[in-house]
Amino acid sequence: MLPELYDCVSYPQRVWSRKKDDCDGFAVLAAALLSRWSPDTRPVMVTAMVAPMKNCHSVCVFHQGANLRYFNNSALNPGLFVNYYEIVNNFAPPNRLICWDVVKPGTLEQLEFHIV
């Protein structure tokens, strides 16, 4: 049986109304809320592709002053980070990491893409 490689990102309104979704749904919802509450946080969605593919993960990353922080599903990670790479290494196992990207949550426009 081939693994499912298809996934779709839910609209923030759908995640809010259902009160459940997967990691990219929560990342998009957090980004939408942050954008409305404080646009200077400039939230993005960071996704790490890892092996096995079922363990891929997305988080909402945002600016707080000169640092970056991230929401991991519904929890705010307490760390302060300098760049996206530090964040990816914080939530994705480095020995299983294949690639990662950074996208605008509202349009999914890719801002960065990195192959490990």
N, C-alpha and C positions, 0 to 999 in steps of 0.2 A: 504494500500500500504506500502510495506517495504521500509525503507530508503536505499539509495545507500551507501554502505560501501566501494565500490571499487574506488580507485583513483590510478592513475599512475603518476610517476614523469617524467616530460619531460627532454630531453637532453638539455644541455645549448645552443647548436647550434640552436635547434628548437625555444627556447624562444627568442634568439637573432634575428633570421630571422623573426619571427612572430610579435615581439615587444609586445606580450601579452601572459599571461598565468595565472595560479592561484598562490597562495602564495608559494607552494613548488617549482614550476618552477622558480620563481624569486629567491628563496633561493639558488637553485642549480646554477643558472646563476651567482649570486653574489659570491658564493663560488668559482666557476671556474675562474672568473676574478681575485678575490683576490689571489688565489693560483698561478696564472701566474704572477701577478704584484708583489706580496710580499709573498713568501712561508712561511715566519716566522709568518704570521698572523694565520696560521693553522685553516682555516675556517671549521665549521661544520654546520649541519642543525639540528635545535631544533624544534620538533613538539609537540604541546599540544593538547591532545584529551579532548574536553569539551562537555558538554551537552547544547543544542542539538548538535549532531554530525556534522551538517552542518556548525557549527561555529568553527570547528577545525582550527588550524593555524600553519604555519611553518615559521621560520625566519632563516636567515644566521647569525651565531654568529662567531666572530673572536677575536683573541688576539690583543691588542694594549698595548704593554709594559706588565705591571703586571695586567692590567684590561681586561675585556671583553666588547665588543660592539656588536650591531646587526643592520642588515638591516631588516626593516619591509616593505616587498615588495620593492618599489623603494626608500624608504626614510631611511636615516641613523638616528637611534635613538640617541639623544644627550647625553644620560646617560652613565656612566661608572659603570660596574658591577664587582662583585668579583667572582660569580659563576653562573652556568646555572640556578639554582633554582631562583635566583633573577630576571633573565631575563624572565623566564616563568611567574613569578608573576607580572611582569611589563606589559606583553601583553595578558595574559589569566585571565579571571575572576576567582579568587580563589574559589568562592562558586560553580562554575560549572566545575572545573578542575577534570578530571577522572584519567589521567595519562599523562606522557610526556617522550620523549626519545631524545637522541642525537645520530646522525649517521654521518658517513663520507659521504659527498655528492657524491663523485665519484663512490663509491661502495655500498652505503646504509648499510654498516656494522654498526651494532648497538654498540655504545660505552657505553651507559648508558640507563637504563629504570627504571622509578619510578612510582609506583602506589600511588595515594593520598588517 
